[in-house]
Amino acid sequence: MSSSPTAEDSVHWIDAEKDYKLGLLNGKVVSQNPKGNKLASVPKWLKETDQAQQLISLKDWLKEHRQTCFNQIEQWMLRSFPVPRTLLASVWPDPAWSEVLTNTVVCAVSKKGDVVQDEAGFLRDVDPKKGVGIIDLDGETQWLKSECVQIPHPILLEELDDFRELTVELDFQQKLEQLFRQTWTATEEQAEAKSIREFSDGKFEALTHVMSLCRRLGYRVSGGYSCCPVWENGILIEARYWVGADAPEYETWTGELIFTDDKERSIPITEVGPVAFSEGMRMASSIFAKRVVEKDENDDN
């Protein structure tokens, strides 16, 4: 029985100086010597050649391209955006798109624009003629023929627990954090409030620390708030979590989580959609989790 191909077998090698070869493997520039042996590292002189510099530029572009594709797909989910089937078919051949799209749960969208959750499943293939190939909750392969599909936010997915169980059973991996994304639903007490205080009083040794954290998590910081804008049902709602506005080197403490409309007016929780509320809570929770924890917070006595 022949052995399975390795990742190195798929490297496209290009000729370099002194009969060496260069290629890209798992996002890194690699090299072969004239005998065809892969080297542990690229020699310094070879790394400075024009061929190597071109591969480095290509590597950087591919990394940026993959991140751009990921961000776009995540936006489709956060905005409950109907994605045309023709668009999916056009980007599917590109691994930067298909690797993120594969195993996301998608739903058919009717001609009236309604999401049909009875026609939902794990995205496995896209064919211009057959449609969008999915594996449904019965483990059966189906082809969605609707002109558009939606990548639903998990807070909107009616059979979320069933999909979670099936993804474990089938050992499906999701590049997009969808099914196991943390979600929050407003309690009765929260729904009656104008702000959320559960994530207040989180201490950071310096404002610059929490601002760097916000940026790493993908959130913009403006006017002392970490901001998470969400378009829901065509309406822009922005979650804003107070992280401080003093000098960058000073200590800071987190404050309330509020929600604003497109005119930057604070709105009550009752006017916040389920996706915007969940994503706002997710933002605040993620930042608050990195606060400085004093010893007595972990003291069981």
C-alpha positions in Angstrom: 0.0 0.0 0.0 1.4 3.4 -1.0 2.0 6.0 1.7 -0.3 9.0 2.0 1.1 12.2 0.5 2.6 14.7 3.0 2.3 18.5 3.1 5.8 18.7 1.6 4.6 16.8 -1.5 2.3 19.7 -2.3 5.1 22.3 -2.2 5.6 24.1 -5.6 9.3 24.5 -5.8 11.0 27.3 -7.8 14.5 27.4 -9.0 16.9 29.6 -7.1 20.6 30.3 -7.2 23.3 27.6 -7.1 20.8 24.9 -8.0 18.8 25.4 -4.7 15.1 25.5 -4.7 12.6 27.6 -2.7 8.9 27.1 -1.8 6.2 27.9 0.7 5.1 25.4 3.3 2.5 26.2 6.0 3.1 29.9 5.5 6.9 29.7 5.7 9.6 30.0 3.1 11.5 26.6 2.8 14.4 25.5 0.7 16.0 22.4 -0.9 19.7 21.9 -1.5 20.9 20.7 -4.9 20.5 17.0 -3.8 16.8 17.6 -3.2 17.0 17.5 0.6 14.8 20.0 2.5 16.8 22.1 4.8 15.9 22.9 8.4 16.3 26.6 7.7 16.9 28.8 4.7 20.5 29.9 4.4 21.1 33.6 5.0 22.6 34.2 1.6 19.6 32.4 -0.1 17.1 34.3 2.0 18.5 37.6 0.5 18.0 36.5 -3.1 15.3 38.1 -5.3 13.5 34.7 -5.5 13.3 34.5 -1.7 12.2 38.1 -1.3 9.4 37.5 -3.8 8.2 34.5 -1.9 8.3 36.5 1.3 6.1 39.1 -0.2 3.8 36.4 -1.5 3.7 34.9 2.0 2.7 38.2 3.5 0.0 38.8 0.9 -1.5 35.4 1.4 -1.6 35.9 5.2 -3.4 39.2 4.7 -5.7 37.7 2.2 -6.7 34.8 4.5 -7.4 37.3 7.3 -9.5 39.5 4.9 -11.6 36.4 3.9 -12.1 35.4 7.5 -13.2 38.9 8.5 -15.7 39.0 5.6 -17.2 35.7 6.4 -17.5 36.6 10.1 -19.3 39.8 9.1 -21.8 37.8 7.1 -22.6 35.9 10.3 -22.7 38.9 12.5 -24.9 40.9 10.1 -27.1 37.9 9.2 -26.3 38.8 5.7 -27.9 36.8 2.8 -25.0 35.5 0.8 -25.8 34.9 -3.0 -25.1 31.3 -4.1 -23.3 32.7 -7.1 -20.9 34.5 -4.8 -20.1 31.4 -2.9 -19.5 29.5 -6.1 -17.1 32.1 -7.3 -14.9 32.2 -4.1 -15.1 28.5 -3.2 -12.1 27.4 -5.3 -9.9 29.7 -3.3 -8.8 27.8 -0.1 -8.6 31.1 1.8 -12.4 31.2 1.5 -13.4 27.5 1.4 -11.3 26.5 4.5 -13.3 29.0 6.6 -16.6 28.3 5.0 -16.3 24.5 5.3 -18.4 23.2 8.2 -20.2 26.5 8.9 -23.9 26.0 9.4 -25.9 27.7 6.7 -29.6 28.1 6.1 -31.6 28.6 2.9 -33.1 32.0 2.3 -36.5 32.2 0.5 -37.2 34.5 -2.4 -39.0 36.7 0.1 -35.9 37.0 2.2 -37.0 34.7 5.0 -34.5 32.4 6.6 -35.6 28.7 6.3 -34.1 26.9 9.3 -35.7 23.7 8.2 -33.3 23.7 5.3 -30.0 24.0 7.2 -26.8 22.1 7.6 -23.0 22.0 7.5 -21.6 23.6 4.4 -19.5 21.0 2.6 -19.4 22.0 -1.1 -20.6 24.6 -3.6 -21.4 23.7 -7.2 -22.6 26.3 -9.7 -25.2 23.8 -11.0 -26.1 21.6 -8.1 -26.3 24.3 -5.5 -24.9 24.5 -1.9 -24.0 21.1 -0.6 -24.8 20.5 3.1 -25.0 17.7 5.6 -28.3 18.1 7.5 -29.1 17.1 11.1 -30.0 13.6 9.9 -26.5 13.2 8.6 -27.8 13.3 5.0 -26.3 15.2 2.1 -28.6 17.8 0.6 -28.2 20.5 -2.1 -29.8 23.8 -1.3 -31.2 25.4 -4.5 -32.1 28.8 -3.0 -30.5 31.8 -4.6 -29.1 32.9 -1.2 -28.0 31.3 2.0 -27.4 32.8 5.5 -24.7 31.9 8.0 -26.7 32.4 11.2 -25.3 33.7 14.4 -25.6 30.9 17.0 -28.0 33.0 19.1 -30.5 32.8 16.2 -30.0 29.1 15.4 -33.0 27.2 16.7 -31.3 23.7 16.7 -28.1 25.0 18.1 -27.7 22.1 20.6 -28.4 19.5 18.0 -25.8 21.0 15.6 -23.3 21.1 18.4 -23.8 17.4 19.2 -23.6 16.5 15.5 -20.4 18.4 14.9 -18.8 16.5 17.8 -20.2 13.2 16.5 -18.9 13.8 12.9 -15.6 15.4 14.2 -16.2 18.5 12.2 -13.9 21.4 12.9 -15.0 25.0 12.4 -12.5 27.7 11.4 -15.2 30.3 12.0 -16.3 30.5 15.7 -19.9 29.8 15.2 -21.5 26.8 17.0 -19.3 27.0 20.1 -19.3 30.8 20.2 -20.3 32.1 23.7 -23.7 33.6 23.6 -25.8 35.6 26.0 -29.5 36.3 26.3 -30.7 39.2 28.4 -32.2 38.3 31.7 -35.4 40.0 32.9 -33.4 42.2 35.2 -31.0 43.2 32.5 -33.8 43.8 30.0 -35.2 46.5 32.4 -31.8 48.3 32.6 -30.1 50.9 30.5 -26.6 49.4 31.0 -24.9 46.2 32.1 -22.7 46.5 35.2 -21.5 42.8 35.6 -18.2 43.6 34.0 -17.4 46.7 35.9 -14.4 47.4 38.2 -12.0 45.2 36.2 -8.5 46.6 37.0 -5.7 47.0 34.5 -2.2 48.1 35.5 -2.1 50.6 32.6 -4.7 51.9 30.1 -2.3 51.0 27.3 -2.5 47.4 28.4 -6.3 47.2 28.0 -6.3 49.2 24.8 -3.7 46.8 23.3 -6.0 43.9 24.4 -9.0 45.5 22.7 -7.1 45.8 19.4 -5.9 42.2 19.6 -9.4 41.0 20.1 -10.5 43.0 17.1 -12.3 45.9 18.8 -11.9 49.6 18.1 -11.3 52.0 21.1 -12.9 55.4 20.9 -13.6 58.0 23.7 -12.7 55.6 26.4 -14.9 52.8 25.2 -14.2 49.5 23.5 -16.7 49.4 20.6 -18.4 46.5 18.8 -20.8 47.6 16.0 -23.4 45.1 14.9 -25.9 45.5 12.0 -29.0 43.7 12.9 -32.2 43.7 10.8 -30.7 46.6 8.9 -30.2 48.7 12.0 -26.8 49.7 13.4 -26.4 49.1 17.2 -23.0 49.6 18.8 -22.0 48.0 22.1 -19.6 50.2 24.1 -17.7 49.0 27.1 -15.9 51.6 29.2 -12.1 50.8 29.6 -10.8 54.3 30.6 -9.6 57.6 29.2 -6.8 58.8 31.4 -3.1 58.9 30.6 -1.9 55.6 28.9 0.5 54.7 31.6 -2.1 55.1 34.5 -4.1 52.4 36.1 -7.6 52.0 34.8 -10.8 50.2 35.8 -13.6 49.0 33.5 -17.1 50.4 33.7 -20.5 49.8 32.3 -21.5 48.2 29.0 -24.0 50.4 27.1 -25.6 50.2 23.7 -26.0 53.1 21.3 -28.0 53.7 18.1 -26.8 55.1 14.7 -27.0 58.6 16.2 -24.8 57.6 19.1 -27.7 57.8 21.6 -27.8 55.4 24.5 -30.7 53.0 24.2 -32.4 50.6 26.7 -31.6 46.9 26.5 -35.2 46.2 25.4 -34.3 47.9 22.1 -31.2 45.9 21.5 -31.4 42.9 19.2 -30.3 39.4 20.3 -27.1 39.4 18.2 -26.0 42.9 19.3 -26.6 42.1 22.9 -24.8 38.8 22.8 -21.8 40.2 20.9 -21.6 43.2 23.4 -21.6 40.8 26.3 -19.0 38.7 24.6 -16.7 41.7 24.1 -17.1 42.8 27.7 -16.6 39.3 29.1 -13.4 38.8 27.0 -11.8 42.0 28.1 -12.9 41.6 31.8 -11.4 38.1 31.8 -7.9 39.6 31.3 -8.1 42.0 34.3 -5.6 42.0 37.1 -7.0 39.5 39.6 -6.1 40.3 43.2 -5.2 37.3 45.5 -8.2 37.7 47.7 -10.5 37.2 44.6 -9.2 33.6 44.4 -9.2 33.1 48.2 -11.7 30.5 49.2 -11.6 31.5 52.8 
